[in-house]
Amino acid sequence: MSLLDIQNVFTGEFPYLKIGFFRTALPEENGNRKVFLKQDVRVRNKSKEDTGQNFVIREEMTVTELEQLFKKQFGLSAQIFRKSGRTWLETKMTSDWSLKKQNHQGFELSVII
């Protein structure tokens, strides 16, 4: 699967959320900003506990849980963003919210604006 495939499946389930994958830049690079990976990068399960089960994202998972799961399973740093009108906001301040709650909030903010 490519990162684009993962992003498309994720956004299909949560239309007011999007996911970005990045590597952290070295301090001397780009002022230590996140450098997002190209969407054509292909991923494999890197977990030593791989049981052959599919990677499952559940709506009751928190943003933190999902980001940690991507790190554990694929070695990927992920960031979830929530739609607010025409803008995409980082979910750092609300990372303890479920994906369902994040998506609903994105819907509310996009309909109002």
Backbone as CSV, one residue per row, in Angstrom:
resi,resn,N_x,N_y,N_z,CA_x,CA_y,CA_z,C_x,C_y,C_z
1,MET,0.830,-1.187,0.000,0.000,0.000,0.000,0.874,1.251,0.000
2,SER,0.429,2.261,-0.691,1.159,3.532,-0.681,0.543,4.451,0.379
3,LEU,1.266,5.516,0.717,0.727,6.492,1.660,-0.543,7.121,1.109
4,LEU,-0.587,7.339,-0.198,-1.788,7.896,-0.817,-2.984,6.957,-0.634
5,ASP,-2.756,5.657,-0.778,-3.836,4.677,-0.563,-4.366,4.784,0.867
6,ILE,-3.457,4.855,1.824,-3.853,4.968,3.234,-4.639,6.255,3.452
7,GLN,-4.143,7.363,2.905,-4.817,8.650,3.063,-6.217,8.616,2.453
8,ASN,-6.359,8.002,1.295,-7.667,7.932,0.640,-8.661,7.100,1.439
9,VAL,-8.221,5.964,1.952,-9.099,5.114,2.762,-9.498,5.859,4.036
10,PHE,-8.530,6.502,4.681,-8.785,7.237,5.918,-9.799,8.356,5.685
11,THR,-9.598,9.155,4.650,-10.500,10.268,4.360,-11.870,9.773,3.908
12,GLY,-11.914,8.594,3.302,-13.207,8.008,2.951,-14.041,7.699,4.182
13,GLU,-13.379,7.279,5.244,-14.066,6.976,6.507,-14.321,8.228,7.347
14,PHE,-13.395,9.173,7.285,-13.447,10.392,8.095,-13.253,11.601,7.167
15,PRO,-14.310,12.043,6.479,-14.168,13.071,5.445,-13.728,14.445,5.949
16,TYR,-13.811,14.692,7.238,-13.396,15.983,7.781,-12.048,15.889,8.495
17,LEU,-11.345,14.776,8.246,-9.999,14.587,8.784,-9.072,14.214,7.642
18,LYS,-7.804,14.513,7.816,-6.806,14.009,6.873,-5.563,13.649,7.662
19,ILE,-4.764,12.813,7.051,-3.566,12.322,7.716,-2.351,12.640,6.854
20,GLY,-1.316,13.107,7.510,-0.050,13.374,6.835,1.039,12.527,7.457
21,PHE,1.984,12.091,6.658,3.099,11.290,7.139,4.377,12.079,6.915
22,PHE,5.251,12.084,7.890,6.436,12.915,7.802,7.634,12.265,8.477
23,ARG,8.776,12.842,8.167,9.976,12.536,8.933,10.384,13.847,9.578
24,THR,10.913,13.788,10.773,11.341,15.001,11.444,12.671,15.425,10.851
25,ALA,12.747,16.662,10.454,13.980,17.179,9.869,15.047,17.322,10.947
26,LEU,16.286,17.249,10.542,17.383,17.519,11.458,17.309,18.987,11.860
27,PRO,17.791,19.360,13.051,17.668,20.746,13.507,18.183,21.773,12.506
28,GLU,19.234,21.448,11.779,19.780,22.418,10.834,18.994,22.468,9.525
29,GLU,18.096,21.514,9.338,17.274,21.487,8.122,15.944,22.194,8.378
30,ASN,15.592,23.108,7.537,14.251,23.712,7.532,13.794,24.222,8.899
31,GLY,14.708,24.629,9.749,14.298,25.146,11.055,13.591,24.119,11.909
32,ASN,13.899,22.835,11.725,13.325,21.722,12.479,11.826,21.548,12.213
33,ARG,11.353,21.926,11.032,9.959,21.716,10.655,9.754,20.269,10.215
34,LYS,8.498,19.873,10.154,8.165,18.549,9.655,8.349,18.521,8.142
35,VAL,8.955,17.470,7.658,9.106,17.275,6.220,8.200,16.112,5.845
36,PHE,7.140,16.406,5.108,6.171,15.377,4.769,6.719,14.451,3.689
37,LEU,6.392,13.171,3.831,6.826,12.156,2.872,5.975,12.235,1.617
38,LYS,6.550,11.832,0.497,5.798,11.794,-0.762,4.724,10.720,-0.667
39,GLN,3.600,10.985,-1.325,2.454,10.079,-1.234,2.667,8.755,-1.941
40,ASP,3.658,8.660,-2.821,3.866,7.400,-3.532,4.742,6.414,-2.753
41,VAL,5.191,6.799,-1.550,5.984,5.898,-0.716,5.128,4.698,-0.337
42,ARG,5.700,3.513,-0.481,4.982,2.279,-0.127,5.387,1.865,1.279
43,VAL,4.457,1.298,2.031,4.715,0.926,3.421,4.522,-0.561,3.633
44,ARG,5.239,-1.045,4.639,5.108,-2.437,5.077,5.006,-2.455,6.589
45,ASN,4.380,-3.492,7.112,4.250,-3.647,8.548,5.625,-3.954,9.129
46,LYS,6.068,-3.148,10.088,7.384,-3.328,10.695,7.300,-3.910,12.101
47,SER,6.098,-4.174,12.573,5.920,-4.673,13.928,6.457,-6.088,14.066
48,LYS,7.200,-6.324,15.126,7.699,-7.671,15.414,6.553,-8.575,15.885
49,GLU,5.451,-7.952,16.270,4.287,-8.697,16.741,3.281,-8.928,15.624
50,ASP,3.707,-8.807,14.371,2.802,-8.954,13.233,2.186,-10.345,13.245
51,THR,0.873,-10.384,13.341,0.158,-11.660,13.373,-0.550,-11.927,12.056
52,GLY,-0.302,-11.075,11.072,-0.960,-11.243,9.786,-2.332,-10.605,9.739
53,GLN,-2.749,-9.955,10.835,-4.049,-9.301,10.862,-3.971,-7.978,10.118
54,ASN,-5.117,-7.555,9.609,-5.193,-6.267,8.930,-5.054,-5.139,9.939
55,PHE,-4.558,-4.031,9.457,-4.444,-2.805,10.236,-5.831,-2.199,10.308
56,VAL,-6.366,-2.022,11.502,-7.744,-1.551,11.653,-7.757,-0.217,12.386
57,ILE,-8.447,0.750,11.785,-8.652,2.047,12.413,-10.110,2.091,12.852
58,ARG,-10.316,2.303,14.140,-11.671,2.346,14.694,-12.031,3.781,15.068
59,GLU,-13.282,4.141,14.907,-13.716,5.515,15.161,-13.584,5.930,16.620
60,GLU,-13.529,4.966,17.540,-13.381,5.309,18.956,-11.921,5.507,19.374
61,MET,-10.984,5.221,18.464,-9.567,5.462,18.752,-9.326,6.961,18.886
62,THR,-8.400,7.325,19.770,-8.017,8.730,19.858,-6.961,9.023,18.796
63,VAL,-6.758,10.301,18.548,-5.713,10.713,17.617,-4.362,10.171,18.088
64,THR,-4.090,10.309,19.370,-2.819,9.815,19.925,-2.656,8.323,19.682
65,GLU,-3.697,7.546,19.934,-3.620,6.098,19.724,-3.326,5.765,18.268
66,LEU,-3.981,6.460,17.352,-3.764,6.190,15.931,-2.338,6.556,15.521
67,GLU,-1.869,7.705,15.947,-0.510,8.126,15.596,0.521,7.148,16.163
68,GLN,0.302,6.662,17.377,1.211,5.677,17.977,1.149,4.347,17.239
69,LEU,-0.024,3.970,16.772,-0.178,2.724,16.029,0.583,2.775,14.707
70,PHE,0.506,3.906,13.999,1.275,4.048,12.760,2.772,3.941,13.037
71,LYS,3.220,4.509,14.136,4.643,4.456,14.482,5.050,3.011,14.786
72,LYS,4.246,2.314,15.561,4.566,0.938,15.960,4.488,-0.037,14.786
73,GLN,3.417,0.045,14.007,3.187,-0.925,12.945,4.032,-0.678,11.692
74,PHE,4.221,0.597,11.352,4.870,0.918,10.084,6.127,1.767,10.221
75,GLY,6.419,2.202,11.440,7.579,3.075,11.632,7.359,4.459,11.047
76,LEU,6.096,4.868,10.928,5.756,6.152,10.319,5.337,7.169,11.374
77,SER,5.811,8.384,11.221,5.315,9.494,12.033,4.109,10.055,11.295
78,ALA,2.987,10.140,12.004,1.744,10.601,11.385,1.206,11.801,12.144
79,GLN,0.464,12.630,11.445,-0.207,13.784,12.052,-1.615,13.857,11.478
80,ILE,-2.599,13.943,12.374,-3.994,14.049,11.963,-4.381,15.532,11.945
81,PHE,-5.089,15.927,10.890,-5.577,17.292,10.741,-7.096,17.266,10.653
82,ARG,-7.743,18.315,11.186,-9.203,18.421,11.161,-9.598,19.641,10.337
83,LYS,-10.600,19.467,9.527,-11.083,20.559,8.681,-11.821,21.597,9.524
84,SER,-11.569,22.852,9.205,-12.269,23.963,9.841,-12.527,24.986,8.735
85,GLY,-13.705,24.932,8.147,-13.990,25.763,6.985,-13.140,25.304,5.822
86,ARG,-12.245,26.174,5.345,-11.336,25.824,4.246,-9.928,25.525,4.743
87,THR,-9.750,25.511,6.040,-8.434,25.339,6.645,-8.325,23.972,7.295
88,TRP,-7.107,23.436,7.307,-6.835,22.184,8.011,-6.022,22.518,9.257
89,LEU,-6.543,22.134,10.434,-5.897,22.413,11.714,-5.235,21.162,12.270
90,GLU,-4.065,21.327,12.881,-3.445,20.209,13.603,-4.333,19.879,14.790
91,THR,-4.327,18.625,15.190,-5.189,18.188,16.296,-4.387,17.974,17.583
92,LYS,-3.249,18.629,17.698,-2.397,18.451,18.878,-3.122,18.756,20.185
93,MET,-3.883,19.827,20.203,-4.560,20.244,21.439,-5.745,19.348,21.795
94,THR,-6.225,18.587,20.835,-7.380,17.711,21.068,-7.025,16.259,20.734
95,SER,-5.774,15.889,20.926,-5.317,14.547,20.538,-5.924,13.434,21.385
96,ASP,-6.575,13.802,22.492,-7.239,12.795,23.325,-8.690,12.565,22.882
97,TRP,-9.155,13.293,21.874,-10.496,13.080,21.326,-10.488,11.869,20.403
98,SER,-11.628,11.208,20.316,-11.764,10.086,19.383,-11.805,10.617,17.952
99,LEU,-11.507,9.727,17.017,-11.595,10.096,15.600,-13.024,10.495,15.239
100,LYS,-13.990,9.818,15.825,-15.391,10.140,15.577,-15.702,11.565,16.034
101,LYS,-15.245,11.927,17.224,-15.490,13.268,17.745,-14.756,14.317,16.910
102,GLN,-13.514,14.025,16.523,-12.748,14.945,15.679,-13.484,15.184,14.354
103,ASN,-13.931,14.101,13.730,-14.615,14.199,12.445,-15.903,15.004,12.583
104,HIS,-16.651,14.754,13.653,-17.896,15.486,13.877,-17.613,16.973,14.082
105,GLN,-16.575,17.289,14.840,-16.206,18.681,15.054,-15.817,19.347,13.733
106,GLY,-15.087,18.620,12.888,-14.739,19.138,11.580,-15.975,19.420,10.732
107,PHE,-16.941,18.512,10.799,-18.205,18.718,10.094,-18.901,19.977,10.595
108,GLU,-19.005,20.103,11.923,-19.667,21.274,12.521,-18.972,22.571,12.107
109,LEU,-17.649,22.597,12.157,-16.914,23.810,11.823,-16.968,24.135,10.331
110,SER,-17.116,23.138,9.517,-17.161,23.361,8.073,-18.548,23.772,7.592
111,VAL,-19.572,23.338,8.276,-20.937,23.702,7.915,-21.249,25.129,8.371
112,ILE,-20.747,25.493,9.541,-21.004,26.811,10.105,-20.319,27.910,9.312
113,ILE,-19.098,27.641,8.879,-18.281,28.675,8.229,-18.657,28.852,6.782
